[in-house]
Amino acid sequence: MQMDFKRILLMVVFAFSVIMLWEKWTAYNAPKQVPVAAQSATTSNPGGAVPAPMSSSASATASAGVAPVPGVTDGKVSPYSDVPRAVVKTDTMIATVSAQGGDIIRVELTQHKISNDQRSWPTLLKSIFSSDKADENQAKNFVVLQDQGDHFYVANSGFTSDGLPNHKTLFDLKGGEYSLKDGEDSLQLRLQAPVVNGVAVTKVLTFHRDSYVIDIAYEVNNAGTAALNTTAYFQLARDDKPTEHSAGMFGGVSSFTGPAVYTDAGKFQKIEFKKIASNEAKYVSTAKDGWIAMVQHFFVSAYLPKVGEQHEFFTHKISEGIFGAGVKLPVAVAAGQKATLDVPLYVGPQEQNKLKALAPGFNLVVDYGWVTIIAVPLFWLLSTIHGFVGNWGWAIILVTLLIKAAFFPLSAASYKSMAKMKTLMPRMKQLQDRYKDDKMKLNQAMMELYKTEKVNPMGGCLPILIQMPVFIALYWVLLGVVEMRQAPWMFWITDLSVKDPYFILPLIMGATMLIQTRLNPTPADPVQAKVMLLMPVMFTFMFLWFPSGLVLYWVLNNALSIAQQWYINRMIERGGAKPAN
């Protein structure tokens, strides 16, 4: 009975963990209602009103200071469609820049394609049996910023003072296509604003080779007679809809969509859209360090102001379903003087090592939650092994072997306890028949048997529970890191971060669970015995939607556990009905 309780307890704990992940998946995959205002007519005000100047006091919470504006776009026609635009091509991105405000209105990542999981079944079959892997969907670049289509998401900037250019100003821009040529490390796009009161402003966008950073700079030439004191702002404006919707992509921190800010004082803080809408967003807004970003699953865009310069982070609701997040900086140019102001913009994947090198704490956009302390070294181990084998699937297999080896003593203790209990089953059955009408005496007899045979019925519980955080940490690693996105293993597994398209691995996993159940002692209670047999079926169903990389780990872990448990069972059985300790 104690053994039955132990196994039921373990199943309950594991089932609870799975149910939590399942609930997050359903929340993430629930259809999101498109805001009514976002379906209204287009406007020439795509970025909303100009942000207010920097506040004079250092507030710990951000204030909007922005007038309400109409909806942004109906998603079919770009609000920038009537003005010239330039297309810049580098080895990492294709960026579209509008003459209106010099806004960056579209960024395609040429080294990242749309999700494999969004492909049709015929296309999946073709990808398995055809040597041509570049199917029609895989050839499409993943789009982060966009001014039309399913989402609205742009980067704009300007000055808050009247007469100075902002994101509504029409710059002088020669449209066309600009490409980073071989041998060149950078490419500049220069946009000239109309001269007002003797102040000439040039917006300079610099794109770099092998980089997702776009340097946004303003060259200010104050040829007027008065000193210029104003505020520059750099803003990300987007809707509140998730951008990549892949089956098997469960919720949690990595699928968070919205602004995030980092400062030394406040550390990493995520800001929910609903908090911004209700003016309840709280974060450290004034600092001389940090960054502000728009985070989504696998990708991020962020302004990275220079450390040491005073700046103010802000968030606000632009219109229904459209939000802005950015940074403001003070600008002072004396009469007859020139000044240059620049803030780098990152638009790209959440590659942790590269993010960490760009700014302190930038790698925290990959947030593993409460299992961070385990997930970080686990990912380091995975990436280190991947550096040698060159395949994330085989890296998962090797990590599984290492984890199994590390937990071997604990697992052996658990299986030894279960094996001993199995050898005691005939004697336990005799006691149950003898004291079937007296549960108190039955329990006393059972405890005496355990004491005599030196068996702890709960001895196998703790080792298995200790391994659960590792399982959960690996789940978040496989789900959250962009390095795993679209990473193939072999055969039909073309993306380890999404579900097995044919459910082969989950079915194998279910079979291994069933074998494990057969190796364990059979519960004396017929109801419990049926529940134990149903468990593999239940978990197989839930694992159908888990990332295939996680199922691969679990299949191999189960197979190794079966081999270990079978060996221990044989050793115990050879010892006779009264196993040695």
Secondary structure, 3 states (H helix, E strand, C coil): CHHHHHHHHHHHHHHHHHHHHHHHHHHHHCCCCCCCHHHCCCCCCCCCCCCCCCCCCCCCCCCCCCCCCCCCCCCCCCCCCCCCEEEEECCCEEEEEECECCCEEEEEEEEEECCHHHCCHHHHHHHHHCCCCCCCCCCCEEEEEECCCCCCEEEEEEECCCCCCCCCCECECCCEEEECCCCCCEEEEEEECCCECCEEEEEEEEEECCCCEEEEEEEEEECCCCCEEEEEEEEEEEECCCCCCCCCCCCCHHHCCEEEEEECCCEEEECCHHHHHCCCCCCCCEECCCEEEEECCCEEEEECCCCCCCEEEEEEEEECCEEEEEEEEEEEECCCCEEEEEEEEEEEECCHHHHHHHCCCHHHHCCCHHHHHHHHHHHHHHHHHHHHHCCHHHHHHHHHHHHHHHCHHHHHHHHHHHHHHHHCHHHHHHHHHHCCCCHHHHHHHHHHHHHHHCCCCCCCHHHHHHHHHHHHHHHHHHHHCHHHCCCCCCCCCCCCCCCCCCCHHHHHHHHHHHHHHHHCCCCCCHHHHHHHHHHHHHHHHHHCCCCHHHHHHHHHHHHHHHHHHHHHHHHHHHCCCCCCC
